[in-house]
Amino acid sequence: MRSHEGQFSDNRPIRRSPQEKRRLLAELKETLAGIKPHNSPTLRTTLLARIKELEAELAPERK
């Protein structure tokens, strides 16, 4: 099935409010703290990168 213009499947980034970003950041930090040492190092690296990205996006709002 083809997507129509404006659908979420148009390969666009999801726009999140600052409140949603803070909630996602908290969830990612909780996930990172809960993963076991035997999990993939790539998973840990990906989570750390996403956390840094969200913190950078939220930093200008805190000033």
PDB file of N, H, CA, C and O in Angstrom:
ATOM      1  N   MET A   1       0.847  -1.168   0.000  1.00  0.00           N
ATOM      2  CA  MET A   1       0.000   0.000   0.000  1.00  0.00           C
ATOM      3  C   MET A   1       0.898   1.239   0.000  1.00  0.00           C
ATOM      4  O   MET A   1       1.916   1.257   0.692  1.00  0.00           O
ATOM      5  N   ARG A   2       0.554   2.229  -0.732  1.00  0.00           N
ATOM      6  H   ARG A   2      -0.273   2.215  -1.295  1.00  0.00           H
ATOM      7  CA  ARG A   2       1.346   3.453  -0.813  1.00  0.00           C
ATOM      8  C   ARG A   2       0.913   4.444   0.252  1.00  0.00           C
ATOM      9  O   ARG A   2      -0.246   4.491   0.664  1.00  0.00           O
ATOM     10  N   SER A   3       1.870   5.219   0.674  1.00  0.00           N
ATOM     11  H   SER A   3       2.812   5.180   0.340  1.00  0.00           H
ATOM     12  CA  SER A   3       1.542   6.246   1.666  1.00  0.00           C
ATOM     13  C   SER A   3       1.071   7.508   0.949  1.00  0.00           C
ATOM     14  O   SER A   3       1.447   7.772  -0.194  1.00  0.00           O
ATOM     15  N   HIS A   4       0.264   8.259   1.625  1.00  0.00           N
ATOM     16  H   HIS A   4      -0.041   8.045   2.553  1.00  0.00           H
ATOM     17  CA  HIS A   4      -0.224   9.521   1.109  1.00  0.00           C
ATOM     18  C   HIS A   4       0.612  10.648   1.698  1.00  0.00           C
ATOM     19  O   HIS A   4       1.211  10.489   2.761  1.00  0.00           O
ATOM     20  N   GLU A   5       0.652  11.762   1.023  1.00  0.00           N
ATOM     21  H   GLU A   5       0.166  11.890   0.159  1.00  0.00           H
ATOM     22  CA  GLU A   5       1.414  12.914   1.494  1.00  0.00           C
ATOM     23  C   GLU A   5       0.934  13.317   2.892  1.00  0.00           C
ATOM     24  O   GLU A   5      -0.264  13.458   3.138  1.00  0.00           O
ATOM     25  N   GLY A   6       1.885  13.495   3.787  1.00  0.00           N
ATOM     26  H   GLY A   6       2.858  13.380   3.587  1.00  0.00           H
ATOM     27  CA  GLY A   6       1.546  13.932   5.135  1.00  0.00           C
ATOM     28  C   GLY A   6       1.377  12.805   6.138  1.00  0.00           C
ATOM     29  O   GLY A   6       1.163  13.072   7.321  1.00  0.00           O
ATOM     30  N   GLN A   7       1.465  11.556   5.706  1.00  0.00           N
ATOM     31  H   GLN A   7       1.639  11.339   4.746  1.00  0.00           H
ATOM     32  CA  GLN A   7       1.343  10.458   6.647  1.00  0.00           C
ATOM     33  C   GLN A   7       2.635  10.312   7.435  1.00  0.00           C
ATOM     34  O   GLN A   7       3.683  10.811   7.024  1.00  0.00           O
ATOM     35  N   PHE A   8       2.556   9.625   8.571  1.00  0.00           N
ATOM     36  H   PHE A   8       1.705   9.220   8.905  1.00  0.00           H
ATOM     37  CA  PHE A   8       3.734   9.401   9.392  1.00  0.00           C
ATOM     38  C   PHE A   8       4.739   8.489   8.691  1.00  0.00           C
ATOM     39  O   PHE A   8       5.910   8.462   9.070  1.00  0.00           O
ATOM     40  N   SER A   9       4.313   7.760   7.697  1.00  0.00           N
ATOM     41  H   SER A   9       3.362   7.782   7.389  1.00  0.00           H
ATOM     42  CA  SER A   9       5.205   6.852   6.990  1.00  0.00           C
ATOM     43  C   SER A   9       6.000   7.554   5.889  1.00  0.00           C
ATOM     44  O   SER A   9       6.603   6.885   5.050  1.00  0.00           O
ATOM     45  N   ASP A  10       6.011   8.868   5.878  1.00  0.00           N
ATOM     46  H   ASP A  10       5.520   9.411   6.560  1.00  0.00           H
ATOM     47  CA  ASP A  10       6.722   9.625   4.852  1.00  0.00           C
ATOM     48  C   ASP A  10       8.209   9.758   5.141  1.00  0.00           C
ATOM     49  O   ASP A  10       8.888  10.560   4.499  1.00  0.00           O
ATOM     50  N   ASN A  11       8.727   8.994   6.090  1.00  0.00           N
ATOM     51  H   ASN A  11       8.175   8.343   6.612  1.00  0.00           H
ATOM     52  CA  ASN A  11      10.150   8.998   6.417  1.00  0.00           C
ATOM     53  C   ASN A  11      10.603  10.364   6.919  1.00  0.00           C
ATOM     54  O   ASN A  11      11.663  10.858   6.534  1.00  0.00           O
ATOM     55  N   ARG A  12       9.793  10.966   7.778  1.00  0.00           N
ATOM     56  H   ARG A  12       8.932  10.565   8.090  1.00  0.00           H
ATOM     57  CA  ARG A  12      10.119  12.242   8.390  1.00  0.00           C
ATOM     58  C   ARG A  12      10.368  12.011   9.869  1.00  0.00           C
ATOM     59  O   ARG A  12       9.798  11.089  10.453  1.00  0.00           O
ATOM     60  N   PRO A  13      11.210  12.834  10.484  1.00  0.00           N
ATOM     61  CA  PRO A  13      11.403  12.674  11.923  1.00  0.00           C
ATOM     62  C   PRO A  13      10.129  13.035  12.684  1.00  0.00           C
ATOM     63  O   PRO A  13       9.362  13.901  12.263  1.00  0.00           O
ATOM     64  N   ILE A  14       9.925  12.370  13.790  1.00  0.00           N
ATOM     65  H   ILE A  14      10.548  11.667  14.132  1.00  0.00           H
ATOM     66  CA  ILE A  14       8.757  12.645  14.623  1.00  0.00           C
ATOM     67  C   ILE A  14       9.031  13.906  15.429  1.00  0.00           C
ATOM     68  O   ILE A  14      10.072  14.014  16.075  1.00  0.00           O
ATOM     69  N   ARG A  15       8.121  14.845  15.397  1.00  0.00           N
ATOM     70  H   ARG A  15       7.274  14.758  14.871  1.00  0.00           H
ATOM     71  CA  ARG A  15       8.280  16.079  16.166  1.00  0.00           C
ATOM     72  C   ARG A  15       7.761  15.845  17.566  1.00  0.00           C
ATOM     73  O   ARG A  15       6.623  15.420  17.764  1.00  0.00           O
ATOM     74  N   ARG A  16       8.617  16.131  18.538  1.00  0.00           N
ATOM     75  H   ARG A  16       9.542  16.476  18.377  1.00  0.00           H
ATOM     76  CA  ARG A  16       8.241  15.946  19.938  1.00  0.00           C
ATOM     77  C   ARG A  16       8.326  17.260  20.671  1.00  0.00           C
ATOM     78  O   ARG A  16       9.192  18.088  20.385  1.00  0.00           O
ATOM     79  N   SER A  17       7.428  17.453  21.617  1.00  0.00           N
ATOM     80  H   SER A  17       6.725  16.781  21.849  1.00  0.00           H
ATOM     81  CA  SER A  17       7.450  18.646  22.453  1.00  0.00           C
ATOM     82  C   SER A  17       8.582  18.502  23.465  1.00  0.00           C
ATOM     83  O   SER A  17       9.071  17.395  23.691  1.00  0.00           O
ATOM     84  N   PRO A  18       8.999  19.602  24.071  1.00  0.00           N
ATOM     85  CA  PRO A  18      10.047  19.509  25.097  1.00  0.00           C
ATOM     86  C   PRO A  18       9.671  18.566  26.243  1.00  0.00           C
ATOM     87  O   PRO A  18      10.528  17.864  26.780  1.00  0.00           O
ATOM     88  N   GLN A  19       8.409  18.554  26.609  1.00  0.00           N
ATOM     89  H   GLN A  19       7.713  19.124  26.172  1.00  0.00           H
ATOM     90  CA  GLN A  19       7.958  17.659  27.678  1.00  0.00           C
ATOM     91  C   GLN A  19       8.117  16.193  27.256  1.00  0.00           C
ATOM     92  O   GLN A  19       8.563  15.367  28.053  1.00  0.00           O
ATOM     93  N   GLU A  20       7.762  15.871  26.027  1.00  0.00           N
ATOM     94  H   GLU A  20       7.400  16.542  25.380  1.00  0.00           H
ATOM     95  CA  GLU A  20       7.923  14.509  25.529  1.00  0.00           C
ATOM     96  C   GLU A  20       9.398  14.125  25.447  1.00  0.00           C
ATOM     97  O   GLU A  20       9.762  12.983  25.730  1.00  0.00           O
ATOM     98  N   LYS A  21      10.249  15.085  25.058  1.00  0.00           N
ATOM     99  H   LYS A  21       9.953  16.012  24.829  1.00  0.00           H
ATOM    100  CA  LYS A  21      11.681  14.819  24.984  1.00  0.00           C
ATOM    101  C   LYS A  21      12.254  14.521  26.366  1.00  0.00           C
ATOM    102  O   LYS A  21      13.084  13.625  26.515  1.00  0.00           O
ATOM    103  N   ARG A  22      11.812  15.272  27.380  1.00  0.00           N
ATOM    104  H   ARG A  22      11.137  16.000  27.259  1.00  0.00           H
ATOM    105  CA  ARG A  22      12.291  15.016  28.751  1.00  0.00           C
ATOM    106  C   ARG A  22      11.844  13.648  29.230  1.00  0.00           C
ATOM    107  O   ARG A  22      12.607  12.951  29.898  1.00  0.00           O
ATOM    108  N   ARG A  23      10.631  13.254  28.904  1.00  0.00           N
ATOM    109  H   ARG A  23      10.011  13.820  28.361  1.00  0.00           H
ATOM    110  CA  ARG A  23      10.123  11.933  29.300  1.00  0.00           C
ATOM    111  C   ARG A  23      10.918  10.832  28.597  1.00  0.00           C
ATOM    112  O   ARG A  23      11.284   9.835  29.220  1.00  0.00           O
ATOM    113  N   LEU A  24      11.183  11.011  27.301  1.00  0.00           N
ATOM    114  H   LEU A  24      10.886  11.820  26.795  1.00  0.00           H
ATOM    115  CA  LEU A  24      11.962  10.043  26.547  1.00  0.00           C
ATOM    116  C   LEU A  24      13.385   9.949  27.101  1.00  0.00           C
ATOM    117  O   LEU A  24      13.942   8.856  27.203  1.00  0.00           O
ATOM    118  N   LEU A  25      13.967  11.083  27.456  1.00  0.00           N
ATOM    119  H   LEU A  25      13.515  11.971  27.374  1.00  0.00           H
ATOM    120  CA  LEU A  25      15.312  11.094  28.028  1.00  0.00           C
ATOM    121  C   LEU A  25      15.354  10.305  29.331  1.00  0.00           C
ATOM    122  O   LEU A  25      16.283   9.531  29.564  1.00  0.00           O
ATOM    123  N   ALA A  26      14.358  10.500  30.172  1.00  0.00           N
ATOM    124  H   ALA A  26      13.604  11.129  29.983  1.00  0.00           H
ATOM    125  CA  ALA A  26      14.298   9.752  31.437  1.00  0.00           C
ATOM    126  C   ALA A  26      14.150   8.251  31.175  1.00  0.00           C
ATOM    127  O   ALA A  26      14.780   7.440  31.853  1.00  0.00           O
ATOM    128  N   GLU A  27      13.332   7.885  30.208  1.00  0.00           N
ATOM    129  H   GLU A  27      12.820   8.544  29.658  1.00  0.00           H
ATOM    130  CA  GLU A  27      13.148   6.465  29.870  1.00  0.00           C
ATOM    131  C   GLU A  27      14.433   5.848  29.338  1.00  0.00           C
ATOM    132  O   GLU A  27      14.768   4.714  29.682  1.00  0.00           O
ATOM    133  N   LEU A  28      15.155   6.590  28.501  1.00  0.00           N
ATOM    134  H   LEU A  28      14.883   7.511  28.222  1.00  0.00           H
ATOM    135  CA  LEU A  28      16.402   6.075  27.947  1.00  0.00           C
ATOM    136  C   LEU A  28      17.458   5.898  29.039  1.00  0.00           C
ATOM    137  O   LEU A  28      18.194   4.911  29.039  1.00  0.00           O
ATOM    138  N   LYS A  29      17.532   6.848  29.964  1.00  0.00           N
ATOM    139  H   LYS A  29      16.934   7.649  29.965  1.00  0.00           H
ATOM    140  CA  LYS A  29      18.488   6.730  31.065  1.00  0.00           C
ATOM    141  C   LYS A  29      18.146   5.534  31.950  1.00  0.00           C
ATOM    142  O   LYS A  29      19.039   4.824  32.413  1.00  0.00           O
ATOM    143  N   GLU A  30      16.870   5.317  32.180  1.00  0.00           N
ATOM    144  H   GLU A  30      16.145   5.894  31.804  1.00  0.00           H
ATOM    145  CA  GLU A  30      16.427   4.169  32.970  1.00  0.00           C
ATOM    146  C   GLU A  30      16.769   2.860  32.253  1.00  0.00           C
ATOM    147  O   GLU A  30      17.207   1.895  32.878  1.00  0.00           O
ATOM    148  N   THR A  31      16.564   2.844  30.952  1.00  0.00           N
ATOM    149  H   THR A  31      16.208   3.629  30.445  1.00  0.00           H
ATOM    150  CA  THR A  31      16.892   1.654  30.163  1.00  0.00           C
ATOM    151  C   THR A  31      18.392   1.385  30.205  1.00  0.00           C
ATOM    152  O   THR A  31      18.818   0.243  30.374  1.00  0.00           O
ATOM    153  N   LEU A  32      19.185   2.433  30.052  1.00  0.00           N
ATOM    154  H   LEU A  32      18.839   3.361  29.915  1.00  0.00           H
ATOM    155  CA  LEU A  32      20.636   2.283  30.077  1.00  0.00           C
ATOM    156  C   LEU A  32      21.107   1.746  31.431  1.00  0.00           C
ATOM    157  O   LEU A  32      21.993   0.895  31.492  1.00  0.00           O
ATOM    158  N   ALA A  33      20.516   2.243  32.498  1.00  0.00           N
ATOM    159  H   ALA A  33      19.795   2.935  32.448  1.00  0.00           H
ATOM    160  CA  ALA A  33      20.892   1.777  33.832  1.00  0.00           C
ATOM    161  C   ALA A  33      20.486   0.331  34.064  1.00  0.00           C
ATOM    162  O   ALA A  33      21.112  -0.367  34.862  1.00  0.00           O
ATOM    163  N   GLY A  34      19.454  -0.123  33.381  1.00  0.00           N
ATOM    164  H   GLY A  34      18.945   0.444  32.734  1.00  0.00           H
ATOM    165  CA  GLY A  34      18.935  -1.464  33.607  1.00  0.00           C
ATOM    166  C   GLY A  34      19.484  -2.551  32.712  1.00  0.00           C
ATOM    167  O   GLY A  34      19.232  -3.731  32.953  1.00  0.00           O
ATOM    168  N   ILE A  35      20.240  -2.177  31.669  1.00  0.00           N
ATOM    169  H   ILE A  35      20.445  -1.217  31.474  1.00  0.00           H
ATOM    170  CA  ILE A  35      20.723  -3.233  30.780  1.00  0.00           C
ATOM    171  C   ILE A  35      21.884  -3.984  31.426  1.00  0.00           C
ATOM    172  O   ILE A  35      22.690  -3.413  32.161  1.00  0.00           O
ATOM    173  N   LYS A  36      21.941  -5.235  31.140  1.00  0.00           N
ATOM    174  H   LYS A  36      21.287  -5.699  30.543  1.00  0.00           H
ATOM    175  CA  LYS A  36      22.948  -6.124  31.727  1.00  0.00           C
ATOM    176  C   LYS A  36      24.291  -5.958  31.012  1.00  0.00           C
ATOM    177  O   LYS A  36      24.337  -5.534  29.857  1.00  0.00           O
ATOM    178  N   PRO A  37      25.386  -6.296  31.708  1.00  0.00           N
ATOM    179  CA  PRO A  37      26.717  -6.164  31.092  1.00  0.00           C
ATOM    180  C   PRO A  37      26.919  -7.058  29.865  1.00  0.00           C
ATOM    181  O   PRO A  37      27.728  -6.739  28.994  1.00  0.00           O
ATOM    182  N   HIS A  38      26.197  -8.163  29.792  1.00  0.00           N
ATOM    183  H   HIS A  38      25.540  -8.423  30.500  1.00  0.00           H
ATOM    184  CA  HIS A  38      26.371  -9.064  28.661  1.00  0.00           C
ATOM    185  C   HIS A  38      25.613  -8.627  27.409  1.00  0.00           C
ATOM    186  O   HIS A  38      25.731  -9.262  26.361  1.00  0.00           O
ATOM    187  N   ASN A  39      24.833  -7.540  27.509  1.00  0.00           N
ATOM    188  H   ASN A  39      24.737  -7.024  28.360  1.00  0.00           H
ATOM    189  CA  ASN A  39      24.147  -7.037  26.319  1.00  0.00           C
ATOM    190  C   ASN A  39      25.149  -6.453  25.337  1.00  0.00           C
ATOM    191  O   ASN A  39      26.293  -6.163  25.687  1.00  0.00           O
ATOM    192  N   SER A  40      24.702  -6.289  24.124  1.00  0.00           N
ATOM    193  H   SER A  40      23.773  -6.525  23.840  1.00  0.00           H
ATOM    194  CA  SER A  40      25.547  -5.802  23.044  1.00  0.00           C
ATOM    195  C   SER A  40      26.147  -4.423  23.363  1.00  0.00           C
ATOM    196  O   SER A  40      25.425  -3.517  23.777  1.00  0.00           O
ATOM    197  N   PRO A  41      27.448  -4.265  23.173  1.00  0.00           N
ATOM    198  CA  PRO A  41      28.060  -2.939  23.358  1.00  0.00           C
ATOM    199  C   PRO A  41      27.492  -1.911  22.385  1.00  0.00           C
ATOM    200  O   PRO A  41      27.465  -0.716  22.679  1.00  0.00           O
ATOM    201  N   THR A  42      27.043  -2.378  21.240  1.00  0.00           N
ATOM    202  H   THR A  42      27.064  -3.348  21.002  1.00  0.00           H
ATOM    203  CA  THR A  42      26.444  -1.474  20.260  1.00  0.00           C
ATOM    204  C   THR A  42      25.152  -0.868  20.800  1.00  0.00           C
ATOM    205  O   THR A  42      24.870   0.308  20.570  1.00  0.00           O
ATOM    206  N   LEU A  43      24.369  -1.671  21.520  1.00  0.00           N
ATOM    207  H   LEU A  43      24.599  -2.626  21.707  1.00  0.00           H
ATOM    208  CA  LEU A  43      23.129  -1.176  22.119  1.00  0.00           C
ATOM    209  C   LEU A  43      23.437  -0.075  23.130  1.00  0.00           C
ATOM    210  O   LEU A  43      22.775   0.963  23.152  1.00  0.00           O
ATOM    211  N   ARG A  44      24.440  -0.308  23.959  1.00  0.00           N
ATOM    212  H   ARG A  44      24.978  -1.150  23.942  1.00  0.00           H
ATOM    213  CA  ARG A  44      24.833   0.691  24.959  1.00  0.00           C
ATOM    214  C   ARG A  44      25.311   1.977  24.273  1.00  0.00           C
ATOM    215  O   ARG A  44      24.963   3.078  24.700  1.00  0.00           O
ATOM    216  N   THR A  45      26.101   1.832  23.220  1.00  0.00           N
ATOM    217  H   THR A  45      26.383   0.938  22.873  1.00  0.00           H
ATOM    218  CA  THR A  45      26.612   2.992  22.483  1.00  0.00           C
ATOM    219  C   THR A  45      25.471   3.772  21.844  1.00  0.00           C
ATOM    220  O   THR A  45      25.467   5.003  21.866  1.00  0.00           O
ATOM    221  N   THR A  46      24.518   3.067  21.283  1.00  0.00           N
ATOM    222  H   THR A  46      24.521   2.067  21.265  1.00  0.00           H
ATOM    223  CA  THR A  46      23.367   3.716  20.653  1.00  0.00           C
ATOM    224  C   THR A  46      22.545   4.489  21.670  1.00  0.00           C
ATOM    225  O   THR A  46      22.131   5.619  21.413  1.00  0.00           O
ATOM    226  N   LEU A  47      22.308   3.878  22.831  1.00  0.00           N
ATOM    227  H   LEU A  47      22.645   2.960  23.040  1.00  0.00           H
ATOM    228  CA  LEU A  47      21.555   4.564  23.878  1.00  0.00           C
ATOM    229  C   LEU A  47      22.287   5.812  24.356  1.00  0.00           C
ATOM    230  O   LEU A  47      21.668   6.859  24.543  1.00  0.00           O
ATOM    231  N   LEU A  48      23.595   5.711  24.555  1.00  0.00           N
ATOM    232  H   LEU A  48      24.098   4.860  24.403  1.00  0.00           H
ATOM    233  CA  LEU A  48      24.375   6.870  24.992  1.00  0.00           C
ATOM    234  C   LEU A  48      24.337   7.994  23.964  1.00  0.00           C
ATOM    235  O   LEU A  48      24.242   9.167  24.325  1.00  0.00           O
ATOM    236  N   ALA A  49      24.411   7.638  22.687  1.00  0.00           N
ATOM    237  H   ALA A  49      24.488   6.685  22.393  1.00  0.00           H
ATOM    238  CA  ALA A  49      24.358   8.651  21.633  1.00  0.00           C
ATOM    239  C   ALA A  49      23.011   9.353  21.617  1.00  0.00           C
ATOM    240  O   ALA A  49      22.945  10.574  21.478  1.00  0.00           O
ATOM    241  N   ARG A  50      21.943   8.591  21.757  1.00  0.00           N
ATOM    242  H   ARG A  50      21.996   7.599  21.870  1.00  0.00           H
ATOM    243  CA  ARG A  50      20.588   9.196  21.752  1.00  0.00           C
ATOM    244  C   ARG A  50      20.377  10.073  22.983  1.00  0.00           C
ATOM    245  O   ARG A  50      19.734  11.119  22.896  1.00  0.00           O
ATOM    246  N   ILE A  51      20.912   9.653  24.125  1.00  0.00           N
ATOM    247  H   ILE A  51      21.435   8.804  24.195  1.00  0.00           H
ATOM    248  CA  ILE A  51      20.807  10.461  25.345  1.00  0.00           C
ATOM    249  C   ILE A  51      21.539  11.788  25.165  1.00  0.00           C
ATOM    250  O   ILE A  51      21.005  12.840  25.513  1.00  0.00           O
ATOM    251  N   LYS A  52      22.753  11.747  24.625  1.00  0.00           N
ATOM    252  H   LYS A  52      23.187  10.891  24.342  1.00  0.00           H
ATOM    253  CA  LYS A  52      23.514  12.980  24.385  1.00  0.00           C
ATOM    254  C   LYS A  52      22.785  13.887  23.403  1.00  0.00           C
ATOM    255  O   LYS A  52      22.766  15.105  23.575  1.00  0.00           O
ATOM    256  N   GLU A  53      22.189  13.298  22.383  1.00  0.00           N
ATOM    257  H   GLU A  53      22.205  12.307  22.244  1.00  0.00           H
ATOM    258  CA  GLU A  53      21.451  14.073  21.387  1.00  0.00           C
ATOM    259  C   GLU A  53      20.257  14.793  22.031  1.00  0.00           C
ATOM    260  O   GLU A  53      20.030  15.976  21.778  1.00  0.00           O
ATOM    261  N   LEU A  54      19.508  14.081  22.852  1.00  0.00           N
ATOM    262  H   LEU A  54      19.692  13.120  23.057  1.00  0.00           H
ATOM    263  CA  LEU A  54      18.356  14.693  23.514  1.00  0.00           C
ATOM    264  C   LEU A  54      18.791  15.764  24.512  1.00  0.00           C
ATOM    265  O   LEU A  54      18.156  16.813  24.616  1.00  0.00           O
ATOM    266  N   GLU A  55      19.871  15.501  25.244  1.00  0.00           N
ATOM    267  H   GLU A  55      20.387  14.648  25.160  1.00  0.00           H
ATOM    268  CA  GLU A  55      20.366  16.503  26.187  1.00  0.00           C
ATOM    269  C   GLU A  55      20.796  17.773  25.464  1.00  0.00           C
ATOM    270  O   GLU A  55      20.567  18.876  25.958  1.00  0.00           O
ATOM    271  N   ALA A  56      21.414  17.624  24.303  1.00  0.00           N
ATOM    272  H   ALA A  56      21.600  16.728  23.901  1.00  0.00           H
ATOM    273  CA  ALA A  56      21.825  18.784  23.516  1.00  0.00           C
ATOM    274  C   ALA A  56      20.611  19.574  23.016  1.00  0.00           C
ATOM    275  O   ALA A  56      20.637  20.804  22.982  1.00  0.00           O
ATOM    276  N   GLU A  57      19.557  18.865  22.633  1.00  0.00           N
ATOM    277  H   GLU A  57      19.536  17.866  22.661  1.00  0.00           H
ATOM    278  CA  GLU A  57      18.338  19.545  22.170  1.00  0.00           C
ATOM    279  C   GLU A  57      17.655  20.282  23.305  1.00  0.00           C
ATOM    280  O   GLU A  57      17.090  21.356  23.098  1.00  0.00           O
ATOM    281  N   LEU A  58      17.700  19.718  24.502  1.00  0.00           N
ATOM    282  H   LEU A  58      18.158  18.845  24.671  1.00  0.00           H
ATOM    283  CA  LEU A  58      17.016  20.326  25.637  1.00  0.00           C
ATOM    284  C   LEU A  58      17.849  21.404  26.328  1.00  0.00           C
ATOM    285  O   LEU A  58      17.292  22.209  27.075  1.00  0.00           O
ATOM    286  N   ALA A  59      19.149  21.447  26.109  1.00  0.00           N
ATOM    287  H   ALA A  59      19.602  20.793  25.502  1.00  0.00           H
ATOM    288  CA  ALA A  59      20.031  22.392  26.785  1.00  0.00           C
ATOM    289  C   ALA A  59      19.646  23.856  26.551  1.00  0.00           C
ATOM    290  O   ALA A  59      19.610  24.621  27.514  1.00  0.00           O
ATOM    291  N   PRO A  60      19.356  24.279  25.318  1.00  0.00           N
ATOM    292  CA  PRO A  60      18.985  25.695  25.119  1.00  0.00           C
ATOM    293  C   PRO A  60      17.686  26.087  25.819  1.00  0.00           C
ATOM    294  O   PRO A  60      17.497  27.258  26.149  1.00  0.00           O
ATOM    295  N   GLU A  61      16.804  25.144  26.048  1.00  0.00           N
ATOM    296  H   GLU A  61      16.957  24.192  25.781  1.00  0.00           H
ATOM    297  CA  GLU A  61      15.523  25.437  26.685  1.00  0.00           C
ATOM    298  C   GLU A  61      15.682  25.673  28.177  1.00  0.00           C
ATOM    299  O   GLU A  61      14.862  26.361  28.785  1.00  0.00           O
ATOM    300  N   ARG A  62      16.715  25.119  28.767  1.00  0.00           N
ATOM    301  H   ARG A  62      17.381  24.561  28.273  1.00  0.00           H
ATOM    302  CA  ARG A  62      16.915  25.232  30.211  1.00  0.00           C
ATOM    303  C   ARG A  62      17.512  26.577  30.604  1.00  0.00           C
ATOM    304  O   ARG A  62      17.461  26.953  31.775  1.00  0.00           O
ATOM    305  N   LYS A  63      18.073  27.303  29.653  1.00  0.00           N
ATOM    306  H   LYS A  63      18.114  26.998  28.702  1.00  0.00           H
ATOM    307  CA  LYS A  63      18.719  28.580  29.968  1.00  0.00           C
ATOM    308  C   LYS A  63      17.702  29.679  30.127  1.00  0.00           C
ATOM    309  O   LYS A  63      18.067  30.824  30.394  1.00  0.00           O
TER     310      LYS A  63
END
